[in-house]
Amino acid sequence: MAHFFLSGTLLALQIAPTSEPRRSGRTGAPPVVIAAAARVPPVIDGLVTDDVWRTAQRITEFREFQPSEDKDPRFATEARVAYDAHNFYVFVRMFDPSPDSILRLMARRDVRTASDQIKILIDSYRDRRTGYEFAVNPAGVKRDYAIYNDGEEDDAWDAVWDAATTIDSLGWTAEFRIPLSQLRYSPGSSNTFGFGVWRDIQRYTERVSWPLYRVSQAGLVSQLGEVTGLEGLGAPRRIEIRPYGVAKNVSVPQANGFSRGQQFTGGADIKYGLTSNLTLDATVNPDFGQVEADPAVVNLTAFETFFEERRPFFVEGTGLFRLPVNCFVVFDCSTGEGLFYSRRIGRAPQLAGRYSTVETPAATTILGAAKLSGRLSSGLSLGLLDAVTQRVTGAGGASLEPATNYAVIRAQQDLRDGESNVGMLVTSVHRDLDPWSSPFLRRDAYVGAVDFRHRFPGRRYQLSGGAAASRVSGSPQAMTATQRDPVHYYQRPDGALQFDSTRTSLGGFAAEIRFAKFGGERTRFETGYGRRSAGFEINDLGYLRRADEQNWSTWFNLRWTRPNAVYQQAYWNFNWWQLWTTEGLPTERAFNSNTHIQFKSRWWLHFGGTVSRVGGTYCDRCARGGPALRVDPSLSLWGGVNGDDRPAVVPNLWFNYSREDEGRTETFNTSPGVSVRASTRFSSWIGASFSRNRRDAQWYGNFTDASGVRHHTFAHLEQRTVSLTWRGNYTFTPDLTLQVYAQPFVSKGTYSSVRELSANPRADRYDDRFRPYADSAVQANPGGFNVKQFRSNVVLRWEYRPGSTLFLVWNQGRQGFDGAAGDGSLVRNLGDVFDLRADNAFLVKASYWLNW
């Protein structure tokens, strides 16, 4: 080790002066490094031979932050910063006495592998809240992210930049060139950027940084150092255009079967820098054929399934437009509820099942979309998005989806150097309705919201919250459907809501407030309250599972982040939450505790449990618009293990178990998986999911008999589900990769013992809540289901020049549905998936990046 440090010192004396980064004048201010002006641009080759690196100031004060915070690093690291009129440059030397042990795995761009890595972070606005990350591993695999809200990452953001790496006897190096056109900053005679460097030493799972990143302190961008000396940076009016062409070969339904059809389309993505800090992004006739398909699901709940956005245009920059609803730590924000859900734009035609058509497109055509985003020197962040979708027609010209305009406006003003902010968001949807669509779809939908965040001095405590109001309008038939849908259920016979079939509009509001301790080494907490009125409706451009709810939740966290003889890190959470309708009907009381431990072996252990429906609670959604049903306490347990990600084979296993309805209902799921790294170029993950759902009170249907009496029926359900998922990645070079995704899925269920709600569904005794259902035909054959699906996606991606990409894509889908579970086993049914007719689509997409 002594020889290693001596070698590093001799090298440093040869290529750099002895000056170190200084701290700025004010107490507690971040460390500062002065960038060197490059008279001759350095050659991006990973070598330190360029003149500018011989004179650039060294950054050497790196500290370990994981697994131990503020510890001397295992190996030394040195970084240098330079710039010219068009680019920002960084050179990093990572010393390592065992170069052969440096982990360097190949992967496609933006994929994090179990490799060593160097990452630079730039806060070009110096707002201490937003920024950019540029990372590269020793194999030259690049990753980049945009940062928002002082630490949340937008991994869909892609910039055009260069990096080169080398491995030598001293360790490895990385050299970056970041075009200033890819950053946003306020123009001036002199600029100061926030700046940081992070290094991962994978074989020791060690992370070091300059300046020290404190895990015990909240925020990421706000902890960066500063780079000064950036004189005379231009304000480029950058323009980038990516025209593309697409050729598709797809299945086309015919009267007597299917044939093949050729489709040729084209479009363009445009990025124009109106100023150095305002950018216009636009897309014309976009095509997202290379995007992976959604996973298969069988949804037996009253609520819409949430799917993550995967389309690049809408994912990139989504952080600015993000304003979640019901996003408390206890609920983990996992439902995706929020005022802006971009998958509404270009959705599948909503009236496809109402009017006949030869072929229903999977998505509505987006004619064009544009985003304006940026940040003014006053600290005001702005975002505007507008998109127009095309009318979709079926047989006889019936509208399956009307032409629609979607718009979002977002603004956030930072205060106190980013420690506080206030914001607003407005969304608007307008549909060009006609006689086919007017009875079923809302014509207009508007939402307006304000939000705020205030961090108290000391940066440990935070108060945040917001309020929103909504208004939707349409025909009486459309508004009747709105009141009756699962978000609202105005028609509940035992509820206080007033159903009105003559309505032509509906309005509502929502509000949330949270107080949290988000900094500190050992403890953190959050307590919050939220309320949504019955008429609150955001699903035209947002995502909301239900209105008419108020909630109070508290989360408390114990954390141990300093390694000892047993673990690397450990966390213990305690959660309590209560839910009521706005009239005060209790729908949930629950307590949860969960623990997460990473041992010295780098294996993770996760386990937890929840006791819910405590103290007399009622389900006002179970009968799908019927009366509230009393529910009994339930218990759920879950756990999992994740293997050390450094070996070639990494296993993982998860399970979930729950018991409800005094033991009449039980669910169990297990999901084993394994990642295999066959070589530095090929990686694969295969996982399985097996679940058993025995549910004694599964909603079966609501029926009205000849005398006009409404019957709310439930049945005993025995359901089995199995799926397999395989992902394979082969990297020829960092710019040429092959990616494969495949998932067969089978779910089969059988109904029995059909009952209906009794005259007292809130009875204390379980059996008193139901009575036999008198329809003999239903009792004789309640039926079931057998759902089979297969989805696969094969993508060859070649970035043949920076920013220009060629995709070769093969998508395949198979699906079938039977009204009975059938006799075959799950394994046999899984094999039968491949006997279903295959819908194959082949696509070639090429884009070319032009910039001025």
N, C-alpha and C positions, 0 to 999 in steps of 0.2 A: 504494500500500500504506500509506503514511503517513496518507493521508486516511481509509482504512478503519479503522485503529486509533484515530484520533482520534474518529471517529463512534461506535465501540463504547464508548470511554471516556465520552463525553458521555452516552450512553444509560444506562450503568451508574450514573453519578452521579445520574441522575434517579430510578432505581427501586430502588436498594439501597445499604446502608451500605458502607463501604470495608473491613470486616473480612473476613479470609480464613480458610479452614479451618486449624485448628491441628493440630499433631501431639500425640498423647497423651504422657503424661509419660515412659514408658519408652523407652529407646534402641532405635531400629530399629522402633518401633511404627508402625502404619498412620496416615495422616492422618485427622483427625476433623472432621466438620461437625456443627453443631447445627441440628436441625430447628426450624422456626418453628411455633408453635401457631396454627392457623387458627380464629379466633373466628367468622368467616363463611366457609363453604365456598367455594372459588374456582369460578367457572363454567368448565367445561372447553371452552374455545373456541380455545385456542392463542394467546390474547392475554395480555399482561402487566399488564392493567389492574386486577386484583384487589388488595385491600389487603395480603394476606399476602405477595405477591411484592415489594412495596415495602420490606418490612422483613426478608425472609428473607436469611440469609447467602449470599453468592455463593461459588461454586466456580469458580475460574478457572485453576487450576494444571494444565491439561491438557498431556499430552506425547504425541508420536507414538510408536507402538510397531510399526507396519508402514508402509512397508517397512523403516524404520530404527528401531531401538530407542533410546528416550530422546533424541529430537531435538525441537527447537522445532517446534510444529505450523505448518502452512501458514496456517491461519485460526484465529481465536480462538473459544473456546466458553465459555459460562457456564451454570451450572446452579444451581438453588435447590431446597430440600427443605422440605416442610411436612407437617402431619398434623392430624387431629382424632380424635375418639373412634371414628370408623368407617372412616377412609380414610388412605392414605398418598399424598401429592401430590409431583410433581416437575415443574418447569418448566425447559426448556433452550432457550437461544438459541444458534443456530449461525450465526455470522457468515460471510458469503460475498460478496465484491465483485462477483460475476457471478451474480445470482439466476436469470437465464435459463438458466444452464448447470447448474443443480441437476438431477440425474437423478431423476425421479419416475415410476416405472412402476406401473401398476395390476396387481393380482393378487388371487387369493383369499387369505383369511386363512392364515397360516402358510407362505406360499410366499416364499422369498427371491428377489428380483429384483436385476438389476444397477442398483440405485438407491442414492442416499444413504440413510443410516439413522442413527437414534439409538436406543440401547439402554440401559436401566437394569438393574442387577443387584442383587438383594437377598438377603442371607444373614440371614433373619429369626431363625433359631436362634442365629446367630453361632457356628456350630460349625466354620467354616472348611472345610467339606466339601460341604455341600448349599446349595441356593439356588434362585432363580427369575430368569428373564430376561424382560423386557418390551420389545419393539422396535416401532418404527413408522417408516415411510418418509414422505417429503414428500407422497405421495399419500394418506396415511392408512391404508395397509395394515398390519395388526397381526400380530405374531408373538409367541409366548410359549413358554417352555421351562422345565422343571424341570431342575436340575443335581444330579448325584450324583457321588460319588467325586472331588470337587474338580476337575471339568472335563468329565465325560461328560454329554451332553445327552439329555433325554427330550422329543422334539419332539411327542409325542402329548398331553402335558399341556396342558389348556386351562383358562384361568380366565376369569371374567367381569369385565372392566375396561374403562375408557374412555381414549381418547386423541384429541387434536385437534391438527392442524397448520396452520400458515399460512406462506406465502411472501411476503416483503415486500422493500423496498429494501435491507435490511441482511442478508438471507439467509433463514433459515427458523427456525421455532420449533416446539416440541412440548410439549404439556401432558398429564400423566398423572394419572389417578385410579385407584389400586389399592385396592380394598376390603380392609380387614384380614381380612375373612372368607375371603379367597382365600389368605392366608398362614398359616404355622404358626409359632408362637413360644411361648416359655415365659412365662406370665403373671407380672407383678410390678408394683411401683409405678413402676418405671422400666425401660425397655428400651434396648438398644443393638443395632442391626442392622448387619451388614456391608453395604457399599454401594459401587457403582461406576457410572460412566457411560462408554459407548463411543460414538464417532462414526465413521461411515464417510463419506469424501469419495470417491465412486465414480469420478469422472472422472480422479482421480489415484491410484486404488487405495491411498488413504492411510487409516490408522486411528489415531485418537487416543483417549486415555482419561484418566480420573481415578479413582483414582490410576494412576500408570504401571503398565501390565501388561507384565511382562518376559517376552518370548518365550523367552529363554534360561533362564528359571526354570520349574520344574514347578508345576503347579497353576493354578487359576483363582480359585475362591472364596477360597483362602488368601491371595490377593494383593489382596483388596478393602480399601477404607478402611472407616471407621465413621461412622454417623450416630447421634448421641446426642440427649438432650433429649426423648425419647419418653416422656412422663409420662402415667400413668393409662390406658394402653391396656386396653381391656376384654378379656375372655376369652369371646368370643361362642360360644354353643352353636349354631353355624350349621347350618341344614338346607336342602338344596336337593333339589328333586324335578323330574325331567324325565319326565313321562308322555308316551308316544308311541303313535301308531296307525299301522298299516301296511296298505295295500291292495296286493295283488299280482295280476297276471294272468300266468299261466304256462302252458307246454306240459304237457299231461297225456297219457301214453301210453294208448292204447286197443288192444283186440285187433286192430282193423283200421286202425290209424294213430294219429293224435294229434288231440286237441282242445284247447280252451282252458279253463282253470279259474280261478275267483276264490278268493282266500284273504284272510282278514281276521284280523289279529292285533294284539295290543297288549301293552304292557309299560311298564316304568319304570326309569329310572336314579335312584339315590338317593345323596346325599352328606350325611353327618351329622357335625358336629363334636362328638364326645363331650367333648372338652376343646379348648383352644386349640392343643394339639399332638398330638392323636390324632383321626384321621378315619376314618369308616366309609364305604366306597363299596360300593354294592350294585346289582345289575341283575337284573330279573325278566323272564324270557322275552325275552332280547335278540334284536335283529334287526340283521344287519350287511350288509344288501342293498346299501348304498351303497359298500361297500368294493371296491376294484379287484381283478379276478381275478388269479390267479397266472400268470406267463408260461409258455408252452408249452415242454416239454422232452422229449427222448428219452433216457432213462437206461439205458445199457448196462453200467453198473458193478454191483458187488455191493451198493452202499451206497444207502441211502434218500436221496432228494433233500431238501435243506433249503429251506424257503420261509420268508421273513420274516413275522413277525406283523404284520397290518395292522388288526386289530379294535381300535377305540379303547379299550374297557374293559380289555383285556389289555395293550395297549401302554403306556398311561398308568401311570406308577409302576413300570415293569418294572425300573428300575435297582436298586431296593432288593432285589428278588428274584434279581438276576443273580448267578450263581456259575458261571463258565465252566470247562470242562474242556479241557485241551490248548491253552490260550490263551497261547502264547508269541509274542513279537514276530515271530519268524521265520515262524510259521504264520499271523500276521495275524488270528487268531480268526475267519477268514472262513467256516469250516465251520459256525459256530453251535453247536458242541458245548457243552453245559452241563447242569447238574442240573435246570433248569427251562425247559421249552419249552412255552409256553402253547398252542401249536397242537394239542397232544394233547387239549385240552379242546374238545369239540365237533367232533372229527375226523370224517372220512368213515367210515361203518360198516365195520369191519374184516372182517366176514364176508359182505360183499355179493356177492362172487364165488363163495361156497361154497353159498349157498342161493338158490333162484330167487325172483324178485320182479318185479312189474310195473314198478315205478319205484324206483330207489335214490336216496335223498336225498343231496345233495352234502355235507351236514353233519349231525351228530347234534344234536338239539335240546338247548340248555342251558336247564334249567328255572330256574336261578338261580345267581348267583355273588356273593360278597362279599369285600371286601378291608378289612382294618384296618391302618392304617399311621400312623406318626408317630415322634416323637422325644421322649424324656423329658429333663428338665433335667439329669440325670446324664450325658447324652451317649449314652444307649442308644437306638438306632434299632430299631423293631419293625415287622414286617410279617407279616400272616396272610392267606392266601387260601384260600377253600373254594368249590368249584363242584360242582353236581350235574347230570348229563346223563340224558336220558330213554332208556328202552329203545326200540330200533328193531326192528321185526318185518318179516318177509317172508312169502312164501306159506306157508300152513298154520301161521302163528304162530311160525315159526322165528326165532330171535334173530339179527339182523344185527349188533347192538351191544347189550350188556347195559346196564342202568342202572348208573352208575358215580359214585363220589364221589372227587374230587381235593382234596388239601389240601397247603398249603405254609406253613411257619413259618420266618421269617427274623429274626435279631437280630444287631446289630453294636454293639459298645461302643467308643467313641472314647477314646483315651488321649493324653496329652501335647498337649492342645489340637488334637486331630485329626491330629497327625503320625503316630500309630500307631493301629491298631484290631485287634480280634479279633472274630470272628463265628462264627455257626453257622447251618445250614440243615437242615431236615427236610422231606421230601416223603413223601406217602402216597397210594396209589391202592388203592381197593377196588371190585371188580366183583361185582355180584349175578348170579353165573353160574347157568346152567341146563343141561339135557342138550345143547342145541344149541351152546352157547358154551364149556362146560367143557373139551372136548378141545383147543381151539384158543387160548384166551386165558388169561393168568395171572390168578389170583384176587386176589392181594395183591402190592403192591410198596412197599418202604420204602427210603429213602435218608437217611443222616445224614452231615453234613459239618461241618468246622470250617475256618476260614481266618484269615489274619492278614496285616498289612502294617505294616512299621516303616520310617520314614524317619529316617535318621541326622542328627545335627546338621549344619547347613549346607544341608540340603534338596537334596542332589545325589545321594545314594545311597539305595537302598531294598532291603530284603529282604522278600520276600512268599512266600506258599505256602499250602498247605492239604492236607487229607486227607478222604477220603469212604469210606463203607462202604455196601454195598447188599445187599438180600435180597429175592428174589422167590419166590413159591410158587404152586402150582397142581397140576393133575392130572399124572400121569406122561406123558400124551400132550403136554400143553402144555409141560412142562419138557423133553421130548425135542426138541420144535420149537425151544425156546429154545437148547438146546445146539447144534443144527444150523444156526441162522441165521447170517448173515454176520458178526454182531458177535462171535461166539465160535468157531464151527467146531471144536467138540470132536471131531468124527468124523474129522479129518484122519488118514490112515493112517500118515504119517511124523512125526506130532507126539507130544508128551509128555503131552497132556491125556487124562484118563480119561473117556470117554463112558459115561454110566450111564442106561439107559432106564427105570430104576425111580425115579429122582429125583422128589421132590415139592417141592424147593426148591433154590435156587442162591444163593450168596453170593460177594461179592468186595470188593475195595478199590481205591482209587486215591490217589496222592499226588503233589504237585508242589512244587518249590522254585525260586525265581528270585532272582538278585541283579542289580541294575541300577543304572546311572548314568543318571538321568533329568533331570538339570539340567546347565547349562553351555552356553556359547556355541558351541563347536566340535565336541565329541565326546560321544556317548552310546553305551551298550552295554547288553546284557542277556545273561546266560548262565543256563540253567535245565535242570533234569532232571525228568522225569515218568515215572510208572509206573502201569499199570492191569493188574490181575490178570485172568486169563481169565474168571472168574466175575462180573466187575463188569458190572452191568446196570442202566441208568437209563432205558430208552426208554419206560417207561409214562408218565412225566411229564417226562422229559428228552430230550436228543438226543445219541446217541453212535454214531459210525460203526463203531468197532471197539474191542474189549477186547484183552487179551493183548498188550500193547505197552509198551515203555519207550523213551524218547527223550532225547536230549541235544542242545541247540541253543545257538548263540551268534550274536548280532547285534551289529554294530558300525556306527555311523553317524557320518559327517562332515557338517557343516552349515555353510553360509555364508548368513547372514541379513541381512548389511549390503549394500545395493545398491552396485554399481560401474558402470563404463561398459558392461558386457556384460549382466549379469543383475540381477534383483531378489532372487532367492534360489535356492539350489541345495542338493541333498542327494545324498549318495553312501552307499549301504548295502552291507554285506558280511554274508553269512549262511552258516552252516555247520550242518548238522543230520545226525544219525544216528538210525536207528530199528532196534530189535530186538524180537523176541518176548520174553516173560519167560524163556523157556528159552535165549535167546541167539542165535537165528537172525537174522542181519542182513537186514533188509528194505529199508533205504535208507541211502545215504551221498550227500550232495549239497552242492554249493557254489553260491551265487548271488551275483551283484552287480547292483545296479540304480541308476540315476541319474535324478534329477528336477530340471529346470532351468526356472525362469521367467525369460525374457529381459526386457530393458527394454521391449520391445514388448508385454509382458504375455501373450505366447504361452508355453505350457508344452510342454516336450519330455520324454518319458519313454522310457527304454529299459533293457533288462536281459537277462540270460541265466542259465541254470542248467545245470550239468553234474551229472547224477544217476546213481544206480545204479553208483557207483564202487566198485571193489575187490571184486567178487564179492558180489552181493546176490540175494535170493530173494523171490519173490512167493508168500505163503502164502494169498492170497485169490483168485488168478487162476483156479484150478480149482474154485472154489465148493465147498469141502469136500474136495477132492482133495489130492494131495501138493503140496509147494512146488515152484515152477518157477523155475529160474535165469533171471535177466533180465540183459541186456547194458546197458552204459552208454548213456545217452541225452543228447541236447542239445536244449535249448529256448531260443528267442529270442522276445522280445516288444518292442513299442514303441508309441508313440502320441504324438499332438500334440493339444493343446486350444487353440483360438483365444482371443484377447482377448475377454472377455465384455462389453465396453462397447459395441461396434458393434451394429447391428441384425441382422447376420448373423454367426453364430459357428459355424465348422466344427470338427469333431473326427474323428480317425481312429485306430483301433487295429488291431494285427495280432498274431497268435501263430503261431509255427512250432515244430514239434518233430520230431525224428528219432530212431527207436529201432530195436531189433532188427537192428542192422548195416545199416540203410538200408531194410529191408523194410517198416517202418512209418513213415509220415509224416502229420502233420496240419497243416493250415493254416487259419487263420480271419482274416477281415478284417471290421471293423465301422465303416464310415463313418457319419457323422451330421451334421446341421446344425440349429442353432437359429435361428429367424427371428422377429424382433419386428416385426410389420407396423405396429403402433402402440403407444401407451402402454397400450392395453387388450387387445390380442391378441398372444399369443405361441404359438409352435408348435415342436415338435421332431420330426424324422423321422430314423429311423436304419434301417440295413439290416445284416444279418449273413449272411455267406457263409462256409461252412466245407466243407472236404474232409477226410475221415478215411479214410486207407488203412491198415488195421490188419491185420497178418499173423497175429496170434495173438489174435483175439477169441474169448472163450469162447462156445461154441455150445450145449452142453448136456451133462448127465451122464446116462448111460443104463446100465441093468442088463440084460444079455442073459439068455437062457433058462437058462444054466448058473450064473447068479448073479454073473457077473463085472461089475464096475463099470468103465465106460469114460468118461473125462473128455475131451471133445472140444473142439477149437478149429477156427476157420475163418478164411480170408482174407476181410476185409470191405472193400467199397468203398462209402462212404457220402457223400452230399451233403446239405447242409442249407442252407435259405435262410429268412429271416424278415424281415419289415418291421414296424416299430413307429412308430406316430404318436401324439403327444400334442398336443392343442390346448387352449388356455385363453383364454376371453374373459371379461373382467371388466366387467360393467355398472357396478357400484359395488363398493367393498370388501366389501359384504355380500351381493351378488348376483353369482354367477359360474356359468359353464358350463365343464365339463371333459369332454374326450373322449379316450378311449384305445382304440386298435385295433391288433390284431396278427394277421396271417395268418402261418402257419408250415407248412413242408413239410420232411420229412426222409425220404430214401429210401436204402435200402441193399441190396446184393446179396452173398450169401455164396458162397464157392467154396473148393475145396481143403480139405475137412474132414479133419482129422487127430485123433489122440488122443495122450495122453501116452505116451511110451515107458516102458520099465522103469526108465529113468534120467533123469527130468525135470531133474535137477541137473547134467547133462553140460556140459562146457565148450563143446562145439560146439553151435551153435543147432540144426542139423538132427538131431542125435542126441537131442534132447529130445522128438521127436515120431515117430510112425509112422503109416502109412495107417490110416484107419478102414474096417473091412471091410463095413459096411452099404451094399450097393449102391444101395438106394433113396435113402438120404441123399446118397450121392455123385452120383447122377443128378440130383437136384433138391434142393439144399440150401436153396433159397428165399431170402427176403429180407423187406423190409418197405417200406411206403409210408405214412407218417403225415401226415395233413393236419389242421390245426386253425385255427380262427379264434375270437378272443375280443375282445369289445369292451365298452366301458362308457361310458355317457353320463350325466353327473350334473349336474343344475341344483340349485345350493345357494343358499338364501336364508335368511340370518339376519335374520328380520323384526323381532326385538327381541333385546337382549342375552341370549345363552344359549339362545334359542329358534330352531329351525331347521326349514325345510321342504326335503325332498329330492324331486326327481322323477328317477327312474332308469330307464334302459333298458339291460338286459344282453342280449347275444346270444352264443351259442356254436354253432360248427359243428365237427364232427370226423368223421374217417373213417380206417379202417385196412385195408390190403390186405396179404396175405402174400407179395407180390412187389413189386419196385421199380417195375415197369411201364416202358413205352417212352417216355413223354412226358418233355420237358425239365423242369427245375426251374421255369422261368418258366411253362410251360404248367400244371404241377401247382399252382403258386401261384394261377393263375386258376381252376383247377378247384375250389379251396376253396369258392368262392362258389356252386358248383352243389350243395354238400351241403345237407342239410336244416338249417334254422336253428331253434335253440331260443331263442325270445325270452321275456324276462321283463320286465314293466313293474311299477314299484313307486312308490308314493307314501308317503312317511314324514314325519310331522310330530311335532315335540316342542315342549313348552312349558316354559320354565324358571320354577319357583316357588322363592322363598327367603324364609326368615324369620330 
